[in-house]
Amino acid sequence: MDSIFHEKQEGSLCAQHCLNNLLQGEYFTPVDLSSIAHQLDEEERMRMAEGGMASEEYRTFLQQPSGNMDDSGFFSIQVISNALRVWGLELILFNSREYQSLMINPINEKAFICNYKEHWFTIRKLGQQWFNLNSLLTGPELISDTYLALFLAQLQQEGYSIFVIRGNLPECEAEQILRFMRVQQQQRPKLIGEDEAQTKMGFGVEDEVVDEDEELKRALALSRQDIDVEDEEADLRRAIQLSMQGSQAAGSAAGEQKEGQNETLTAEELRKRRQAYFDR
């Protein structure tokens, strides 16, 4: 994991982090992206001027703030697209009719970038494995091939825009190393400041008002629930064992458990108990 470049969140520069994590290096700075944004603004101004510099539409356009960047460090999809074009890379909307008609398995792609509420992050394949390189995480998060499609579908359901990266990504150290080995991850990385946020929120007090950043963190935390879909049968066995232990403990406390008697669970009861186990 140490060979994977992972730029963590600073301010609102997630677009910069998204690009650098995708390219696996410090390729772009805020100055670079601002330059691209200003160039796009100028091109838009020139197109508007073609309709007449004395027109009401042109004067209104000049009074509006830039749609390609703002003071917080946000950059638009146009800026990201132009930045990637420097490397011969292009973006394709994942859920577009044209792309979906190709019926390509996501694991056969090279990378995705995702956007939600003006937050950008990268999902990239390095070697033979996929990694979530979200700058809000404390480190790269390993994503199994089986879970990748589910993860993308869940992001779409939560309102994310997802773009497929097409073209040849620059060679990087992590790609060279992971091409010949596979890594394992014992513990999933947390969101930056997750422990502090939980303490501040009183571990589930519903009355407290949280800002949009914390709402985003909650959404991301939901998308990172600790489920290993490649070992679902093992999870089911643990859930069954847990439900039986719970039943035995409850019966013993009530004095109603008879020696050698087994509790028979319906399929619906087992499903509910398994879901409750995963929810914890």
N, C-alpha and C positions, 0 to 999 in steps of 0.2 A: 504493500500500500504506500510505502514511503516514496516510491518512484512516481506516483500519480500527482500531477500538479493540481492543487485545489486552492483557489483564491477565495478567501472568506470575505463575508460582507463588510463593507465600509461605507457608512452613510447610505445613500440611495444609488450607489454605482453598480447595481446588479447587472446592467447591460454589459459593462466592462468585464465584470467577473464571469458572466455567461460566455462571452467571446473568448476570454483567455483560458477558461476551463475547457472550452471546446477545442481550442487550438493547442492546449497544453503548454502554455508559456505566457510570459508577460509581453504580449504582442500589441496590445492597445492600452492607451492611457486616456483619462478624461479629456485631455487636450486634443488627442487624435479624433475622438468621437465628436467633440465639439466642432472641430474643423469640418467634418463630414456634414454635421447638422447645419452649419452656417452655409455650406455650399448648396445643400438642398433648399434651404430657405431662399437663397438668392435665385436659384433656378425657378422656384415657385413665383417669386416676385417678378421675374422677367416675363413669365407666361401671363401673369395677371396684367402686366403693363401693356401687353399686346392689345388688350381691349380698350386702351386709352388711359393715360396716367391721370386724367382729370375725372375719370369715372368714379361713381360712388362706390362700386365694388372694389376698385383699386385702393381708394382711401380707407375703406373699411378693413381691407387686408393688411395695410400698413399698421393699423392700430391694434391688430390682434397679436397675441404672443406667439412665439414659434410653436408649431405643431410637432417639431422634431426633437426638441429638448426643452428642459426647464432648469431653474436654479437648483433644484434638489438633486440633479444628476440623472434624471430620467432621460432615456433616449428611445426614439420610436423604432418601429419595425423597419422603416425605410433606412434609418441610420445603420441598423444591424445588417440589413441586406447589402447595403453598399460597402460596409466594412468587410463582409465575407466575400464580396465580389473581387476584392483585391487578391484573394487567395484562390480565385477560380471556383468558389463555392456558391451554391444557390439554395434558396429556401422553397419548399413545396408544402402547402397547407395539408396536414395529415388527413383531415376529414373532408377534403374537397372531393367532389364527385369524380374528377379526373384521376386523382391518386387512388381512391378506393376501388375504382374500376380495374386497376392493375392487380389487385388482390395480392399484394406483397406481404409476406410475413415480416412483422417488425424486427425480428431477430436477424433478418438478412440486411437490414440497413446499417449505417455506420454511426449515426448520431441523430438526436432530436434536440430542439430547444423549445421551451415551454414558457408561456406567459399567463399571469393571472394578477389582476389589479396592479398592473405596471411593474410586476416583479418577473424577471427573466432568470431561467436557469437551464443547465445543460444536462442531458442524459447521453452518455457516449459509450461506445464499445471499445474496449482496450484489450488487445489480444483476442481471446475467445469469450470474454465476460463483459457484462454491462455494469455501468456504474452511474449512480445519481450524483452529479457534481454540483448540487445546489449550494450556493454560497452561504445560505442560512444554516447549513449543517456544519458540525465541528470537523467533519472529514468526509471522504468519499463513502458512499453507501453502495454495497454490492447488491445487484439485482439479478436474480436467476432468469434464465431464458423463459421458463414457464411463467414467472411472475411479470415479465416485461409487458406483455399484451394486457394483462389485468391492470397493471399500474397505469398504463396509458389510457385505458378505458375509464378508470376511476378519475384520473385528472380531467378528462373531457367532461365527465358527469359533474365535476365540481366547478366547471366553467373555464378551464384552461384552454388557451389556444396552443396547438402543437404544430410544429413545423419540422419537416424532414430535411436533413442536410444532405445535399447531393454534391459530389465532387471528391477530389483526392485531398484528404486532410494532411497537414504537414507531419512528417515523421517525428516521433517523440520517444523519449527514454522508456516511458511506461509501456508503449506499444511494443518496443523491442524486447523488453523483459517478459511481459505477459503473453507474448506470442508463443513462448516455450514453457510456460508454467501457468498454473491456476492458483488463485488465492482463496482463502477461506476467511470469513469474518465471524468471529465469535460474538461480538456485540455491535449492534447497529449504532451509528453515530447519533448524537442528540442534536436538537436544534440549538443554535447559539443562544445562550441565556434562558434555556428551557427550565432549568432548576429554579432560577431567580423568578421567572414568570409564574411558576407554580406556587412559590412561596407568597408572592405578591397577591395572587388571586385567591389565597386562602384555601387551596386545594379543593376547588369546586364550588366556591360561594357564588351563587347565580345572580346576586343583586349587583355585583360590581360591574361597572361599565368599563369595557376594554376598547382600545383603539383598533384601527384597521390592521396595523402590523401584527397585533396579537391574534386577531381573527385569522389572518393569513397563516400564522404559526400553528393555530389549532387545525386548520384545514390540511396543512402539510403533515402534521402529526398523525391525523387520521389516515393519510395516504401511506404512512410508514408503520402501520400497526404490525406488531411482531409476529407475523405468520409465515411459516416456511411452506409454501404451496407445493414444493417438490417432495415433502414428506408428510402429506396430508393424512396418510393412513396412521402414521405414528402419532400425529396430533389427535386423531380420533380415538386411538387407544388410550392416550392420556386423559382425554375428556371422559371416556367411559369409566376409567379407573377412578377419576375424581368424583364423578357422579355417584358411583357405588360407595366410595368412602363417605361421602356426604350423607347418603341415605342410611348407612350403617350407624354413623354417629348420631343422627337424628333419632333413629329407632332406639338406640341404647339409652339416650337421655330420657326418652318418654317411657321406657320400660316395656316397649311393645315388640321389641326385636326378639324373635324366637331363634334358638340355636339351629343352624343348618338351613334356615329359610332364606331364600334369595329374592330380592325385589325385582319384579319384572317391569321394565320401562317400555312405554310405547315409543314408536319412532318419533312422534312429535315432542314427547318429554325429553328424549335424548337429544334432539336437535336444539331445544331451548337451553338445556344444560350445557351443551357444547358451545353454543353461542355466548352464554354467560361466562364460560371459562375464557374464551378468546377476548371478550370485552374487558376482562380484568387485565 
